[in-house]
Amino acid sequence: MSFLIVGFGGRRGSGKSTIAKLVSNALGWTYASFGDYVRHLARERGQPESLPVLQEIGGSLVKRNRIALCRSVLSHAGWP
């Protein structure tokens, strides 16, 4: 099985989520967000959703295993 995945990158507040949601809606695709996943983990751990905490969680996930992180983000969004 293969999937087509399109990703958007950029600085905070640059419009990545806005564009990604518009594109996913227009194409009927599932929307997945790294930020949504990291905020979910912070809530699950009882940590505040402050920028420093989210950056620490995200950074540690990237360092630990980028492939596993991508799979977790997609799974959290409901991808098969």
MARKEGU-571434 format. One record per residue: x, y, z of N, C-alpha, C in turn; chain; residue in one letter; residue number from 1. Coordinates in steps of 0.1 Angstrom, whole numbers, plus 5000, padded with zeros to 4 digits. Layout:
N
<r><n_X>X</n_X><n_Y>Y</n_Y><n_Z>Z</n_Z><ca_X>X</ca_X><ca_Y>Y</ca_Y><ca_Z>Z</ca_Z><c_X>X</c_X><c_Y>Y</c_Y><c_Z>Z</c_Z><chain>A</chain><resn>A</resn><resi>NUM</resi></r>
...
REM end
This chain:
80
<r><n_X>5008</n_X><n_Y>4988</n_Y><n_Z>5000</n_Z><ca_X>5000</ca_X><ca_Y>5000</ca_Y><ca_Z>5000</ca_Z><c_X>5009</c_X><c_Y>5012</c_Y><c_Z>5000</c_Z><chain>A</chain><resn>M</resn><resi>1</resi></r>
<r><n_X>5005</n_X><n_Y>5022</n_Y><n_Z>4992</n_Z><ca_X>5013</ca_X><ca_Y>5035</ca_Y><ca_Z>4992</ca_Z><c_X>5004</c_X><c_Y>5047</c_Y><c_Z>4994</c_Z><chain>A</chain><resn>S</resn><resi>2</resi></r>
<r><n_X>5010</n_X><n_Y>5057</n_Y><n_Z>4999</n_Z><ca_X>5002</ca_X><ca_Y>5069</ca_Y><ca_Z>5002</ca_Z><c_X>5010</c_X><c_Y>5081</c_Y><c_Z>4997</c_Z><chain>A</chain><resn>F</resn><resi>3</resi></r>
<r><n_X>5002</n_X><n_Y>5091</n_Y><n_Z>4993</n_Z><ca_X>5008</ca_X><ca_Y>5104</ca_Y><ca_Z>4989</ca_Z><c_X>5007</c_X><c_Y>5114</c_Y><c_Z>5001</c_Z><chain>A</chain><resn>L</resn><resi>4</resi></r>
<r><n_X>5018</n_X><n_Y>5119</n_Y><n_Z>5006</n_Z><ca_X>5019</ca_X><ca_Y>5128</ca_Y><ca_Z>5017</ca_Z><c_X>5025</c_X><c_Y>5141</c_Y><c_Z>5012</c_Z><chain>A</chain><resn>I</resn><resi>5</resi></r>
<r><n_X>5018</n_X><n_Y>5152</n_Y><n_Z>5016</n_Z><ca_X>5023</ca_X><ca_Y>5165</ca_Y><ca_Z>5013</ca_Z><c_X>5026</c_X><c_Y>5172</c_Y><c_Z>5026</c_Z><chain>A</chain><resn>V</resn><resi>6</resi></r>
<r><n_X>5038</n_X><n_Y>5178</n_Y><n_Z>5028</n_Z><ca_X>5041</ca_X><ca_Y>5185</ca_Y><ca_Z>5040</ca_Z><c_X>5044</c_X><c_Y>5199</c_Y><c_Z>5038</c_Z><chain>A</chain><resn>G</resn><resi>7</resi></r>
<r><n_X>5042</n_X><n_Y>5208</n_Y><n_Z>5048</n_Z><ca_X>5045</ca_X><ca_Y>5222</ca_Y><ca_Z>5047</ca_Z><c_X>5053</c_X><c_Y>5225</c_Y><c_Z>5059</c_Z><chain>A</chain><resn>F</resn><resi>8</resi></r>
<r><n_X>5064</n_X><n_Y>5233</n_Y><n_Z>5057</n_Z><ca_X>5073</ca_X><ca_Y>5237</ca_Y><ca_Z>5067</ca_Z><c_X>5074</c_X><c_Y>5252</c_Y><c_Z>5067</c_Z><chain>A</chain><resn>G</resn><resi>9</resi></r>
<r><n_X>5078</n_X><n_Y>5257</n_Y><n_Z>5079</n_Z><ca_X>5080</ca_X><ca_Y>5272</ca_Y><ca_Z>5080</ca_Z><c_X>5080</c_X><c_Y>5276</c_Y><c_Z>5095</c_Z><chain>A</chain><resn>G</resn><resi>10</resi></r>
<r><n_X>5083</n_X><n_Y>5289</n_Y><n_Z>5097</n_Z><ca_X>5083</ca_X><ca_Y>5294</ca_Y><ca_Z>5110</ca_Z><c_X>5069</c_X><c_Y>5294</c_Y><c_Z>5117</c_Z><chain>A</chain><resn>R</resn><resi>11</resi></r>
<r><n_X>5069</n_X><n_Y>5296</n_Y><n_Z>5130</n_Z><ca_X>5056</ca_X><ca_Y>5297</ca_Y><ca_Z>5137</ca_Z><c_X>5049</c_X><c_Y>5309</c_Y><c_Z>5131</c_Z><chain>A</chain><resn>R</resn><resi>12</resi></r>
<r><n_X>5036</n_X><n_Y>5308</n_Y><n_Z>5129</n_Z><ca_X>5028</ca_X><ca_Y>5319</ca_Y><ca_Z>5125</ca_Z><c_X>5029</c_X><c_Y>5322</c_Y><c_Z>5110</c_Z><chain>A</chain><resn>G</resn><resi>13</resi></r>
<r><n_X>5036</n_X><n_Y>5313</n_Y><n_Z>5102</n_Z><ca_X>5038</ca_X><ca_Y>5316</ca_Y><ca_Z>5088</ca_Z><c_X>5026</c_X><c_Y>5311</c_Y><c_Z>5079</c_Z><chain>A</chain><resn>S</resn><resi>14</resi></r>
<r><n_X>5016</n_X><n_Y>5304</n_Y><n_Z>5085</n_Z><ca_X>5004</ca_X><ca_Y>5300</ca_Y><ca_Z>5078</ca_Z><c_X>5005</c_X><c_Y>5286</c_Y><c_Z>5073</c_Z><chain>A</chain><resn>G</resn><resi>15</resi></r>
<r><n_X>5014</n_X><n_Y>5278</n_Y><n_Z>5078</n_Z><ca_X>5015</ca_X><ca_Y>5263</ca_Y><ca_Z>5075</ca_Z><c_X>5002</c_X><c_Y>5256</c_Y><c_Z>5077</c_Z><chain>A</chain><resn>K</resn><resi>16</resi></r>
<r><n_X>4996</n_X><n_Y>5257</n_Y><n_Z>5089</n_Z><ca_X>4984</ca_X><ca_Y>5250</ca_Y><ca_Z>5092</ca_Z><c_X>4972</c_X><c_Y>5255</c_Y><c_Z>5084</c_Z><chain>A</chain><resn>S</resn><resi>17</resi></r>
<r><n_X>4971</n_X><n_Y>5268</n_Y><n_Z>5082</n_Z><ca_X>4960</ca_X><ca_Y>5273</ca_Y><ca_Z>5073</ca_Z><c_X>4961</c_X><c_Y>5267</c_Y><c_Z>5059</c_Z><chain>A</chain><resn>T</resn><resi>18</resi></r>
<r><n_X>4973</n_X><n_Y>5268</n_Y><n_Z>5053</n_Z><ca_X>4974</ca_X><ca_Y>5262</ca_Y><ca_Z>5039</ca_Z><c_X>4972</c_X><c_Y>5247</c_Y><c_Z>5039</c_Z><chain>A</chain><resn>I</resn><resi>19</resi></r>
<r><n_X>4978</n_X><n_Y>5240</n_Y><n_Z>5049</n_Z><ca_X>4976</ca_X><ca_Y>5225</ca_Y><ca_Z>5050</ca_Z><c_X>4962</c_X><c_Y>5221</c_Y><c_Z>5051</c_Z><chain>A</chain><resn>A</resn><resi>20</resi></r>
<r><n_X>4954</n_X><n_Y>5228</n_Y><n_Z>5060</n_Z><ca_X>4940</ca_X><ca_Y>5225</ca_Y><ca_Z>5061</ca_Z><c_X>4932</c_X><c_Y>5228</c_Y><c_Z>5049</c_Z><chain>A</chain><resn>K</resn><resi>21</resi></r>
<r><n_X>4935</n_X><n_Y>5239</n_Y><n_Z>5042</n_Z><ca_X>4928</ca_X><ca_Y>5242</ca_Y><ca_Z>5029</ca_Z><c_X>4931</c_X><c_Y>5232</c_Y><c_Z>5019</c_Z><chain>A</chain><resn>L</resn><resi>22</resi></r>
<r><n_X>4944</n_X><n_Y>5228</n_Y><n_Z>5017</n_Z><ca_X>4948</ca_X><ca_Y>5218</ca_Y><ca_Z>5008</ca_Z><c_X>4941</c_X><c_Y>5204</c_Y><c_Z>5011</c_Z><chain>A</chain><resn>V</resn><resi>23</resi></r>
<r><n_X>4942</n_X><n_Y>5200</n_Y><n_Z>5023</n_Z><ca_X>4936</ca_X><ca_Y>5187</ca_Y><ca_Z>5027</ca_Z><c_X>4921</c_X><c_Y>5187</c_Y><c_Z>5025</c_Z><chain>A</chain><resn>S</resn><resi>24</resi></r>
<r><n_X>4914</n_X><n_Y>5198</n_Y><n_Z>5028</n_Z><ca_X>4900</ca_X><ca_Y>5199</ca_Y><ca_Z>5026</ca_Z><c_X>4897</c_X><c_Y>5198</c_Y><c_Z>5011</c_Z><chain>A</chain><resn>N</resn><resi>25</resi></r>
<r><n_X>4904</n_X><n_Y>5206</n_Y><n_Z>5003</n_Z><ca_X>4902</ca_X><ca_Y>5206</ca_Y><ca_Z>4988</ca_Z><c_X>4904</c_X><c_Y>5193</c_Y><c_Z>4982</c_Z><chain>A</chain><resn>A</resn><resi>26</resi></r>
<r><n_X>4914</n_X><n_Y>5185</n_Y><n_Z>4987</n_Z><ca_X>4917</ca_X><ca_Y>5172</ca_Y><ca_Z>4981</ca_Z><c_X>4910</c_X><c_Y>5160</c_Y><c_Z>4988</c_Z><chain>A</chain><resn>L</resn><resi>27</resi></r>
<r><n_X>4903</n_X><n_Y>5163</n_Y><n_Z>4999</n_Z><ca_X>4896</ca_X><ca_Y>5153</ca_Y><ca_Z>5006</ca_Z><c_X>4906</c_X><c_Y>5144</c_Y><c_Z>5014</c_Z><chain>A</chain><resn>G</resn><resi>28</resi></r>
<r><n_X>4917</n_X><n_Y>5149</n_Y><n_Z>5018</n_Z><ca_X>4927</ca_X><ca_Y>5141</ca_Y><ca_Z>5025</ca_Z><c_X>4926</c_X><c_Y>5143</c_Y><c_Z>5040</c_Z><chain>A</chain><resn>W</resn><resi>29</resi></r>
<r><n_X>4932</n_X><n_Y>5134</n_Y><n_Z>5047</n_Z><ca_X>4933</ca_X><ca_Y>5136</ca_Y><ca_Z>5061</ca_Z><c_X>4944</c_X><c_Y>5146</c_Y><c_Z>5065</c_Z><chain>A</chain><resn>T</resn><resi>30</resi></r>
<r><n_X>4941</n_X><n_Y>5155</n_Y><n_Z>5074</n_Z><ca_X>4951</ca_X><ca_Y>5165</ca_Y><ca_Z>5079</ca_Z><c_X>4958</c_X><c_Y>5160</c_Y><c_Z>5091</c_Z><chain>A</chain><resn>Y</resn><resi>31</resi></r>
<r><n_X>4971</n_X><n_Y>5161</n_Y><n_Z>5091</n_Z><ca_X>4979</ca_X><ca_Y>5157</ca_Y><ca_Z>5103</ca_Z><c_X>4988</c_X><c_Y>5169</c_Y><c_Z>5106</c_Z><chain>A</chain><resn>A</resn><resi>32</resi></r>
<r><n_X>4990</n_X><n_Y>5171</n_Y><n_Z>5119</n_Z><ca_X>4998</ca_X><ca_Y>5182</ca_Y><ca_Z>5124</ca_Z><c_X>5008</c_X><c_Y>5178</c_Y><c_Z>5135</c_Z><chain>A</chain><resn>S</resn><resi>33</resi></r>
<r><n_X>5021</n_X><n_Y>5180</n_Y><n_Z>5133</n_Z><ca_X>5031</ca_X><ca_Y>5178</ca_Y><ca_Z>5143</ca_Z><c_X>5027</c_X><c_Y>5186</c_Y><c_Z>5156</c_Z><chain>A</chain><resn>F</resn><resi>34</resi></r>
<r><n_X>5023</n_X><n_Y>5198</n_Y><n_Z>5154</n_Z><ca_X>5020</ca_X><ca_Y>5206</ca_Y><ca_Z>5166</ca_Z><c_X>5008</c_X><c_Y>5201</c_Y><c_Z>5174</c_Z><chain>A</chain><resn>G</resn><resi>35</resi></r>
<r><n_X>4998</n_X><n_Y>5196</n_Y><n_Z>5167</n_Z><ca_X>4986</ca_X><ca_Y>5190</ca_Y><ca_Z>5173</ca_Z><c_X>4991</c_X><c_Y>5178</c_Y><c_Z>5181</c_Z><chain>A</chain><resn>D</resn><resi>36</resi></r>
<r><n_X>5000</n_X><n_Y>5170</n_Y><n_Z>5176</n_Z><ca_X>5004</ca_X><ca_Y>5158</ca_Y><ca_Z>5182</ca_Z><c_X>5012</c_X><c_Y>5162</c_Y><c_Z>5195</c_Z><chain>A</chain><resn>Y</resn><resi>37</resi></r>
<r><n_X>5021</n_X><n_Y>5171</n_Y><n_Z>5194</n_Z><ca_X>5030</ca_X><ca_Y>5175</ca_Y><ca_Z>5205</ca_Z><c_X>5021</c_X><c_Y>5181</c_Y><c_Z>5216</c_Z><chain>A</chain><resn>V</resn><resi>38</resi></r>
<r><n_X>5011</n_X><n_Y>5189</n_Y><n_Z>5213</n_Z><ca_X>5002</ca_X><ca_Y>5195</ca_Y><ca_Z>5223</ca_Z><c_X>4994</c_X><c_Y>5184</c_Y><c_Z>5230</c_Z><chain>A</chain><resn>R</resn><resi>39</resi></r>
<r><n_X>4990</n_X><n_Y>5174</n_Y><n_Z>5222</n_Z><ca_X>4983</ca_X><ca_Y>5162</ca_Y><ca_Z>5228</ca_Z><c_X>4992</c_X><c_Y>5155</c_Y><c_Z>5238</c_Z><chain>A</chain><resn>H</resn><resi>40</resi></r>
<r><n_X>5005</n_X><n_Y>5153</n_Y><n_Z>5235</n_Z><ca_X>5014</ca_X><ca_Y>5147</ca_Y><ca_Z>5244</ca_Z><c_X>5016</c_X><c_Y>5155</c_Y><c_Z>5257</c_Z><chain>A</chain><resn>L</resn><resi>41</resi></r>
<r><n_X>5017</n_X><n_Y>5168</n_Y><n_Z>5255</n_Z><ca_X>5018</ca_X><ca_Y>5177</ca_Y><ca_Z>5267</ca_Z><c_X>5006</c_X><c_Y>5175</c_Y><c_Z>5276</c_Z><chain>A</chain><resn>A</resn><resi>42</resi></r>
<r><n_X>4994</n_X><n_Y>5176</n_Y><n_Z>5270</n_Z><ca_X>4982</ca_X><ca_Y>5174</ca_Y><ca_Z>5278</ca_Z><c_X>4982</c_X><c_Y>5160</c_Y><c_Z>5285</c_Z><chain>A</chain><resn>R</resn><resi>43</resi></r>
<r><n_X>4985</n_X><n_Y>5150</n_Y><n_Z>5278</n_Z><ca_X>4986</ca_X><ca_Y>5136</ca_Y><ca_Z>5283</ca_Z><c_X>4996</c_X><c_Y>5135</c_Y><c_Z>5295</c_Z><chain>A</chain><resn>E</resn><resi>44</resi></r>
<r><n_X>5006</n_X><n_Y>5143</n_Y><n_Z>5294</n_Z><ca_X>5017</ca_X><ca_Y>5142</ca_Y><ca_Z>5305</ca_Z><c_X>5014</c_X><c_Y>5152</c_Y><c_Z>5316</c_Z><chain>A</chain><resn>R</resn><resi>45</resi></r>
<r><n_X>5003</n_X><n_Y>5160</n_Y><n_Z>5315</n_Z><ca_X>4999</ca_X><ca_Y>5170</ca_Y><ca_Z>5325</ca_Z><c_X>5008</c_X><c_Y>5182</c_Y><c_Z>5325</c_Z><chain>A</chain><resn>G</resn><resi>46</resi></r>
<r><n_X>5015</n_X><n_Y>5184</n_Y><n_Z>5313</n_Z><ca_X>5024</ca_X><ca_Y>5196</ca_Y><ca_Z>5312</ca_Z><c_X>5017</c_X><c_Y>5207</c_Y><c_Z>5305</c_Z><chain>A</chain><resn>Q</resn><resi>47</resi></r>
<r><n_X>5021</n_X><n_Y>5220</n_Y><n_Z>5308</n_Z><ca_X>5015</ca_X><ca_Y>5231</ca_Y><ca_Z>5301</ca_Z><c_X>5018</c_X><c_Y>5231</c_Y><c_Z>5286</c_Z><chain>A</chain><resn>P</resn><resi>48</resi></r>
<r><n_X>5009</n_X><n_Y>5237</n_Y><n_Z>5279</n_Z><ca_X>5011</ca_X><ca_Y>5238</ca_Y><ca_Z>5264</ca_Z><c_X>5019</c_X><c_Y>5251</c_Y><c_Z>5261</c_Z><chain>A</chain><resn>E</resn><resi>49</resi></r>
<r><n_X>5029</n_X><n_Y>5254</n_Y><n_Z>5269</n_Z><ca_X>5037</ca_X><ca_Y>5266</ca_Y><ca_Z>5266</ca_Z><c_X>5047</c_X><c_Y>5263</c_Y><c_Z>5256</c_Z><chain>A</chain><resn>S</resn><resi>50</resi></r>
<r><n_X>5052</n_X><n_Y>5274</n_Y><n_Z>5249</n_Z><ca_X>5061</ca_X><ca_Y>5272</ca_Y><ca_Z>5238</ca_Z><c_X>5074</c_X><c_Y>5264</c_Y><c_Z>5243</c_Z><chain>A</chain><resn>L</resn><resi>51</resi></r>
<r><n_X>5080</n_X><n_Y>5268</n_Y><n_Z>5254</n_Z><ca_X>5092</ca_X><ca_Y>5261</ca_Y><ca_Z>5259</ca_Z><c_X>5090</c_X><c_Y>5246</c_Y><c_Z>5261</c_Z><chain>A</chain><resn>P</resn><resi>52</resi></r>
<r><n_X>5078</n_X><n_Y>5242</n_Y><n_Z>5267</n_Z><ca_X>5075</ca_X><ca_Y>5228</ca_Y><ca_Z>5269</ca_Z><c_X>5073</c_X><c_Y>5221</c_Y><c_Z>5256</c_Z><chain>A</chain><resn>V</resn><resi>53</resi></r>
<r><n_X>5065</n_X><n_Y>5227</n_Y><n_Z>5247</n_Z><ca_X>5062</ca_X><ca_Y>5221</ca_Y><ca_Z>5234</ca_Z><c_X>5075</c_X><c_Y>5219</c_Y><c_Z>5226</c_Z><chain>A</chain><resn>L</resn><resi>54</resi></r>
<r><n_X>5084</n_X><n_Y>5229</n_Y><n_Z>5227</n_Z><ca_X>5097</ca_X><ca_Y>5228</ca_Y><ca_Z>5220</ca_Z><c_X>5105</c_X><c_Y>5217</c_Y><c_Z>5225</c_Z><chain>A</chain><resn>Q</resn><resi>55</resi></r>
<r><n_X>5105</n_X><n_Y>5215</n_Y><n_Z>5238</n_Z><ca_X>5113</ca_X><ca_Y>5205</ca_Y><ca_Z>5245</ca_Z><c_X>5108</c_X><c_Y>5191</c_Y><c_Z>5241</c_Z><chain>A</chain><resn>E</resn><resi>56</resi></r>
<r><n_X>5095</n_X><n_Y>5189</n_Y><n_Z>5242</n_Z><ca_X>5089</ca_X><ca_Y>5176</ca_Y><ca_Z>5238</ca_Z><c_X>5092</c_X><c_Y>5173</c_Y><c_Z>5223</c_Z><chain>A</chain><resn>I</resn><resi>57</resi></r>
<r><n_X>5089</n_X><n_Y>5183</n_Y><n_Z>5215</n_Z><ca_X>5091</ca_X><ca_Y>5181</ca_Y><ca_Z>5200</ca_Z><c_X>5106</c_X><c_Y>5178</c_Y><c_Z>5197</c_Z><chain>A</chain><resn>G</resn><resi>58</resi></r>
<r><n_X>5115</n_X><n_Y>5185</n_Y><n_Z>5203</n_Z><ca_X>5129</ca_X><ca_Y>5183</ca_Y><ca_Z>5201</ca_Z><c_X>5134</c_X><c_Y>5170</c_Y><c_Z>5205</c_Z><chain>A</chain><resn>G</resn><resi>59</resi></r>
<r><n_X>5129</n_X><n_Y>5165</n_Y><n_Z>5217</n_Z><ca_X>5133</ca_X><ca_Y>5152</ca_Y><ca_Z>5222</ca_Z><c_X>5127</c_X><c_Y>5141</c_Y><c_Z>5213</c_Z><chain>A</chain><resn>S</resn><resi>60</resi></r>
<r><n_X>5115</n_X><n_Y>5143</n_Y><n_Z>5207</n_Z><ca_X>5110</ca_X><ca_Y>5133</ca_Y><ca_Z>5198</ca_Z><c_X>5118</c_X><c_Y>5132</c_Y><c_Z>5185</c_Z><chain>A</chain><resn>L</resn><resi>61</resi></r>
<r><n_X>5122</n_X><n_Y>5143</n_Y><n_Z>5180</n_Z><ca_X>5129</ca_X><ca_Y>5144</ca_Y><ca_Z>5168</ca_Z><c_X>5143</c_X><c_Y>5137</c_Y><c_Z>5170</c_Z><chain>A</chain><resn>V</resn><resi>62</resi></r>
<r><n_X>5149</n_X><n_Y>5140</n_Y><n_Z>5181</n_Z><ca_X>5162</ca_X><ca_Y>5134</ca_Y><ca_Z>5184</ca_Z><c_X>5162</c_X><c_Y>5119</c_Y><c_Z>5186</c_Z><chain>A</chain><resn>K</resn><resi>63</resi></r>
<r><n_X>5151</n_X><n_Y>5115</n_Y><n_Z>5193</n_Z><ca_X>5150</ca_X><ca_Y>5100</ca_Y><ca_Z>5196</ca_Z><c_X>5148</c_X><c_Y>5092</c_Y><c_Z>5184</c_Z><chain>A</chain><resn>R</resn><resi>64</resi></r>
<r><n_X>5138</n_X><n_Y>5095</n_Y><n_Z>5175</n_Z><ca_X>5135</ca_X><ca_Y>5087</ca_Y><ca_Z>5164</ca_Z><c_X>5125</c_X><c_Y>5094</c_Y><c_Z>5155</c_Z><chain>A</chain><resn>N</resn><resi>65</resi></r>
<r><n_X>5131</n_X><n_Y>5101</n_Y><n_Z>5144</n_Z><ca_X>5122</ca_X><ca_Y>5109</ca_Y><ca_Z>5135</ca_Z><c_X>5112</c_X><c_Y>5101</c_Y><c_Z>5128</c_Z><chain>A</chain><resn>R</resn><resi>66</resi></r>
<r><n_X>5116</n_X><n_Y>5089</n_Y><n_Z>5124</n_Z><ca_X>5106</ca_X><ca_Y>5080</ca_Y><ca_Z>5116</ca_Z><c_X>5095</c_X><c_Y>5076</c_Y><c_Z>5125</c_Z><chain>A</chain><resn>I</resn><resi>67</resi></r>
<r><n_X>5098</n_X><n_Y>5072</n_Y><n_Z>5137</n_Z><ca_X>5087</ca_X><ca_Y>5068</ca_Y><ca_Z>5147</ca_Z><c_X>5078</c_X><c_Y>5080</c_Y><c_Z>5150</c_Z><chain>A</chain><resn>A</resn><resi>68</resi></r>
<r><n_X>5084</n_X><n_Y>5092</n_Y><n_Z>5151</n_Z><ca_X>5076</ca_X><ca_Y>5104</ca_Y><ca_Z>5153</ca_Z><c_X>5067</c_X><c_Y>5107</c_Y><c_Z>5142</c_Z><chain>A</chain><resn>L</resn><resi>69</resi></r>
<r><n_X>5071</n_X><n_Y>5106</n_Y><n_Z>5129</n_Z><ca_X>5062</ca_X><ca_Y>5108</ca_Y><ca_Z>5118</ca_Z><c_X>5051</c_X><c_Y>5098</c_Y><c_Z>5118</c_Z><chain>A</chain><resn>C</resn><resi>70</resi></r>
<r><n_X>5054</n_X><n_Y>5085</n_Y><n_Z>5121</n_Z><ca_X>5044</ca_X><ca_Y>5075</ca_Y><ca_Z>5122</ca_Z><c_X>5033</c_X><c_Y>5078</c_Y><c_Z>5133</c_Z><chain>A</chain><resn>R</resn><resi>71</resi></r>
<r><n_X>5038</n_X><n_Y>5083</n_Y><n_Z>5144</n_Z><ca_X>5029</ca_X><ca_Y>5086</ca_Y><ca_Z>5155</ca_Z><c_X>5020</c_X><c_Y>5098</c_Y><c_Z>5152</c_Z><chain>A</chain><resn>S</resn><resi>72</resi></r>
<r><n_X>5026</n_X><n_Y>5108</n_Y><n_Z>5145</n_Z><ca_X>5018</ca_X><ca_Y>5120</ca_Y><ca_Z>5141</ca_Z><c_X>5007</c_X><c_Y>5115</c_Y><c_Z>5132</c_Z><chain>A</chain><resn>V</resn><resi>73</resi></r>
<r><n_X>5010</n_X><n_Y>5107</n_Y><n_Z>5122</n_Z><ca_X>5000</ca_X><ca_Y>5102</ca_Y><ca_Z>5112</ca_Z><c_X>4990</c_X><c_Y>5094</c_Y><c_Z>5119</c_Z><chain>A</chain><resn>L</resn><resi>74</resi></r>
<r><n_X>4994</n_X><n_Y>5085</n_Y><n_Z>5128</n_Z><ca_X>4985</ca_X><ca_Y>5076</ca_Y><ca_Z>5135</ca_Z><c_X>4975</c_X><c_Y>5085</c_Y><c_Z>5144</c_Z><chain>A</chain><resn>S</resn><resi>75</resi></r>
<r><n_X>4981</n_X><n_Y>5095</n_Y><n_Z>5150</n_Z><ca_X>4973</ca_X><ca_Y>5103</ca_Y><ca_Z>5159</ca_Z><c_X>4962</c_X><c_Y>5111</c_Y><c_Z>5150</c_Z><chain>A</chain><resn>H</resn><resi>76</resi></r>
<r><n_X>4965</n_X><n_Y>5113</n_Y><n_Z>5138</n_Z><ca_X>4956</ca_X><ca_Y>5120</ca_Y><ca_Z>5129</ca_Z><c_X>4945</c_X><c_Y>5111</c_Y><c_Z>5123</c_Z><chain>A</chain><resn>A</resn><resi>77</resi></r>
<r><n_X>4947</n_X><n_Y>5098</n_Y><n_Z>5125</n_Z><ca_X>4938</ca_X><ca_Y>5088</ca_Y><ca_Z>5120</ca_Z><c_X>4941</c_X><c_Y>5082</c_Y><c_Z>5107</c_Z><chain>A</chain><resn>G</resn><resi>78</resi></r>
<r><n_X>4954</n_X><n_Y>5083</n_Y><n_Z>5103</n_Z><ca_X>4959</ca_X><ca_Y>5076</ca_Y><ca_Z>5091</ca_Z><c_X>4959</c_X><c_Y>5061</c_Y><c_Z>5093</c_Z><chain>A</chain><resn>W</resn><resi>79</resi></r>
<r><n_X>4958</n_X><n_Y>5054</n_Y><n_Z>5083</n_Z><ca_X>4958</ca_X><ca_Y>5039</ca_Y><ca_Z>5084</ca_Z><c_X>4972</c_X><c_Y>5034</c_Y><c_Z>5088</c_Z><chain>A</chain><resn>P</resn><resi>80</resi></r>
REM end
